[in-house]
């Protein structure tokens, strides 16, 4: 199989620990170039992953003979980078959230369709063995007709504070940037929204949200989102970036619960528990982390070879998740006023 030449835009934290290692190791893909306007981050990525070409300017990056582009830049830069990729005829895998607004996501999809190139949203949770097994269990009827989903991700988003180079406590920028971009539902809640749609194969027809503010950003830092699907299933997504965010010893809580007429599927990250309980008894399943970058890039390689998305989330999937998350966030902000 001919390896597709892939370039990555944005050499920040998630790219360095997740995307670049998986991309560099993926069969069928060649990590051919990286781009970042920050020369320090660019050099770090170039050296650690032995990337043959590194660019601080976007135009030579796009004209360096690439087949596809991975966009891991900050969310505010996604629109420009996707549109530039379309202009240069490159397939795209874009980090979540696909866009900051529904209008931006729609434009991305239109530009890529006009260029006749594929646009995928990097929902890496889909490729965890846990998520894949949940989808299989639902499809085979292991818990009967599904009635409700409860998806919870409460954590501190790396904490409210950090120490600067002089030993002073300052606002932790990574969390602050995510709050300014829309808060936990827009940033990470899109994963859970996407999983619910993908597992059920059913669209959301109604939604309502509630929220709380521990910090005074415009966006809430703790959100409860209720979704009604066309097939009658209800999903509750709970997302927090203030769960122990000022604690000396913060903890998190991440769980999936899929409740059916004939049983329940449970996943708890902190307890490393994954099981299905039904009339036949309780069956423990192999525990895995909820993210899978390697699986995402294996699927990306197949999509570039075949022209079919497989289990990859499309641009349309990213748009729907963006719309639901942003609508929920704006609704609770309006309700607070």
N, C-alpha and C positions, 0 to 999 in steps of 0.2 A: 504493500500500500504506500503510495506516495505521501510523504509527510507534508501537511499544510504549514506554510510559513505564517506564524502568528506574532503580532506585536502587542505589547501591553502598555496602556496609558494610565499613569498614576502609581507611583512606587511607594505608597504609604503603608501603614501598619498591616491592614488586611491583605494587601498585595504581597507583602514580604512573608507573612506567616502562612497564608493560605493559597493564593492564586499562583504566585511565581513558582513555589516548589512543585505544585501539582502540574502546572503547565510545562515546566522543564522536564518532568518525568513522564509525561503522557505519551503513549504510543500513538503514532499518526500525526503528532504535532511537533513543530520545531519552534522553539522560542528564539525568534530571529531579531527582535528589537524591543527596546523599552523607551518610553518617553516620560519625562517629568520636568516641569519648569524649575524645580528646585534641584540645583546641581549636586547638592550633598546626598539627597535621596537617590538621585539618578545614579551617582557613582556607587553607592552602596549596593543597589540592585545589580548593576553591571558587573561588579566584582564578585558578589556572592554567587550569582547564577551563571557566570561566564557568558554573558549575553554579547554576541558579536557586534551589535550596533546599539548605540545609546544616543538619544536626541533630546536636546533642550528646546528645540523648535518643532512644531507639529508638522509643517509642510514636508520637510525631508523625511520625517518618520513615515508619513503616509505614502511617499513615493519611493520607499526602500525595497519594493518588491514583495509586499505582504499579501497574503490571501485573506486574512481575517484579523480582527482587532478585538482585544479584551479591554474594556473600559472599567477601571477601578479608581478613577479620579473622584474627588468630592462630588456629591449629588448635584450641586449647582453647576458643574461643568459638563454633566452628561449630555444635555441638549446639543451644545456646540460640538462636542466630540463625536456624537452619533451622526449628526448632520454632515460633519466633515468626512467621516468614514463612508457615508452614503455617496457623497460627491466623488470620492476616490474609488468607489466600487468595491468596498470591503464588507464581508460579513461581520456581524458584531455579536459579542457576548457582553452584556452590560450589567454591572453590579446593581443591586437593589439599593434604594428605591429607583425604579427606572427613571423617574423624573420627579421634580418637586411639585408639578401641577399636572392636572389632566390634559390641559391644552398642550403643554410641552411633550407629554407622552404621545399624544395624537400626532403631533408634528413629526416626532421621531419615526413612528410607524409609517406615516405617509412618505417621508423622505426615503426610507429603506425600501418600501414597496416600489416607489418610482425608480429606484436604482436596481430593482430586481435582485436584492440581496436579503439574506436572512437576518432577523433581529431576535435575539434571545435575551431573557432576563435571568440573571444568575441567582436563582433560588436553590442554593446548595443543599437546603434541608430535604428536598425531594429525593436526593440520592443517598441519604443515610440508609443503611440496611434496616433500621427501625422503621423509617417512613415507607420504604418499599414493602416491608412485611405487613405493616398496617393496611396498606392499600390491598395487598393480596388477601389478607384475612377478611376485610370488608367485602371484597368481591366474591369470595367463596362462601360468604354467609356464616362465618364462624361465630358471630354474635347475633345472628338474625337480622331483622330490619333495624337499621341504625336510627336512633331517635335524637341523640344529641352528642355534641362534641364540646369538651372543655379543654382549652389550650392556654396554658399559663406560662409566662416568662417574666418573672419579677427579679430584678437585680439592680445593682448600683451604677451600672454603666461606667465602671472603673473608678467610681467615687467622685464626690463633688470637688475635692481638693487634691493638690499634689504639691511637692516641694520643688522650687525653682533651683537654679544653679547656685544661688547664694544661701540656700537653706531656709528660705521664706515660704510660707504656705500661700499658694495662689489657686485660683480657680483652675480646675483640670480641663484643659482645652478640648480634649476629644469628646467628653460628655457635653460640654457647653455647645460645641458645634452641632452636635446631634439635636440638642434641644432647640437651637436656633433654626434648624432645618425643618422642624415640625414635631419633634418629640418622639417618644417610644413607639407609638402606633405607626407613624409614617416611616420611621427608620427600621425597626425590627418587626413590628406587628404585621408587616406585609408578608413575612414568611408564613405566619400562622394562617393568615387569610388565604394565601395561595394553597397551603396544605389542605385546608378545609374544602376548597373548591375542587382540588385535584383528587383527593380521596373519595369524595362523594360523587364527582362528575355532575354536580348540580350547581346552578348559578344562584347568587344571592339576589333575592327579590325585595327584601326589606332590611333596614338596619337602624339601630339606635345605640347611642353611647352615653356613658356617664364618666366622670373624671374627678380627680382630686389634684391639688397643687401643694406640694411641699416646698417648692421653689417658686420664684415669681417671674418665670419666663412666660411669654405669651402662650406657648403650648403647655398643656398639662403634662406632668411627669408620671402620672398613674392613670390608666384608662381601662375601662371595661366596655367592650364592644359586643353587642348582640346582633347576630345575623340569622335571618330566616331564609332557608334555601327553597328553591322551587319544588323539591321533592318532600317538603314538610319537615326536614331536619333543622334543628336549631344549633347554632355554634356560638359559644361564648369565648372571646379572646380577652385575656387580661394581660396587660403590659405595664411594667413599671421601670423607671430609671431612678426612683428615689427609695428603693427597698434597701435600707441600710446604707444609703449613700454618704452619710457622715459618721458611720460607726467605725470604731477602731478595728473590729473584726466582722466585716460584712458577710452576709450569706446570700445565697440566691435560691430561687425555687423555679424549676422548669419541669412541666409535666404535660402529658397528653392523656386524656381520658375519652374513650369512644364508647358510648353507652348504647346498647342495643336491646331489642325485645328479648333476646336469649342469652345475654351476657355482657361482659365489659372487657375492653382492652385498656391496659394501664401501662404508662411509661413514666418513670420518675428518675431524672438525671442524678439528683443528689443521693438517692438510695441505690442507684444502679439497678433499678427494677424494671423489668419488661415482662409482661405476662398477659395471658388471656384466660378469663374465668367464664365458664359456661356450664351447661348441664352435665357435660362429660367430666368436669373437674377443673382443676387449675393447672395450666401449662406454663412453665417458665420458658422464656425465649432469650436468645443471646442478646446481651446488652451492648449497645454501641452509642457513640456520641451522635448528636443530632445533625451535625454538619458533615459533608463529604465533598471536599474539593476535588479529590482524585476521580470520584465517580462522575462529577459534573464535567470534567475535562475529557473523560473517556466518551461521554455522551456527545460532547461538542465535536470531538474528532469524528465520530460516526455521522453526525449531522452534516459536517463539511464534506464527507465522502459521499453520502447518499442523497443529500438535499432534503432529508426528512427530519423533523424535530425529535422524534422519539418521545422520551419523557422530559425533555428540556422545556422549560417555561418559555413561551413565545413573548413577543412584544405586547401582544394583546393581553396575555396573562399579567404582565407587568403593569399595563394600563389599568386593568380592572382592580388589581390590588392597590395601586396608587389612588384610584378614585375612591374606593371604599375607605381607606385609611385617612385620606385627606378630608373627605366628607365628615367622618366621625370626629376628627380633631376640630374642624371648623364649627361643627355643631355644638360641641361642649364649650368651646370658647364663647360662642354666641349665648349659650344658656347661662354661662357664668356672668355675663354682663347683665 
